[in-house]
Amino acid sequence: MLVTGGARSGKSAYALTRAGLLPAPRVFIATATAGDSEMASRIAAHRRERGAGFATIEEPLAPAAALAGLDCATGVAVLDCVTLWITNLLARADDPAIAVAITTLAGTIARCEFPVIVVTNEVGWGIVPFDAETRRFRDLLGLANQRLASAVDEVVLMVAGIPVAVKGPR
């Protein structure tokens, strides 16, 4: 499942709720890094919200490897979030390498023997960004969202906390 939407639209809460309906063990793959104290506080708060019901793997650069390394007995994995993952890759890799990483992640998700819930932001509905680096980010995240949406059976768009089925069960 891919859960997308705008910032603060309820994507992560929805993903965790859906994951909570599935059998344990539950794994949370986090792509965020604590670059400053405010982000560290956010990460700590999210860990508290998840509670002991989720094992957390912090993997800011290689979520496909983290997924591939999970036991097939995993009940569900939540990957949160693709947006931060792409951000993490921007300074470390060129666009062709990032495209390969995106394709690898989509293929890994498609092959998983357990449900995977992926959280990402929809950034393509705004204006064309003024600067080249922001356009690069938008383009790569758009590519990731398209490839991931094609790899999953269900896509949900979150609008003001309301899930809207885009692909899959309605």
Summary of the structure (lengths in Angstrom):
residues: 170
radius of gyration: 15.2
end to end distance: 13.1
largest distance: 46.4
contacts: 506
relative contact order: 0.22
helix: 46%
strand: 20%
